[in-house]
Amino acid sequence: MSALRNIRLLTRYSAWANSLLHLSLGELPAAELTKPRQIVFGNLIRTLNHVYTIDLVWQAHLVGRAHGFTTRTLHHTTYHRGHIAATMYQIPAPPLTTDLPVFQRNAALQTERGPCGPS
């Protein structure tokens, strides 16, 4: 896969995964989002903010703005979405699956059948 094609795939994947994450978190009571938890950033909102910040770093990288990080930043957000998903199980609230193969399957289905919602 060419570098440009890979970047496009991973950028679309990141947007898709973040969308699913926001939908899942939007269904939780606000108190669950700010409740102190045994995760790196202390609660779900702070972790989500970190994911957003790293996405801004990734965006800066793509448009050539200085940011001081490497291209691993896109995968870094995947790592923290995993933290959020693990924490949702503790609430208990089932998180949506945001794995790259699920995104690729859904993208193939959209190509074959037209747009479809998250699954």
Secondary structure as GFF3:
##gff-version 3
##sequence-region A 1 119
A	DSSP	alpha_helix	3	26	.	.	.	ID=ss1
A	DSSP	alpha_helix	30	34	.	.	.	ID=ss2
A	DSSP	alpha_helix	44	63	.	.	.	ID=ss3
A	DSSP	alpha_helix	73	90	.	.	.	ID=ss4
A	DSSP	alpha_helix	100	113	.	.	.	ID=ss5
###
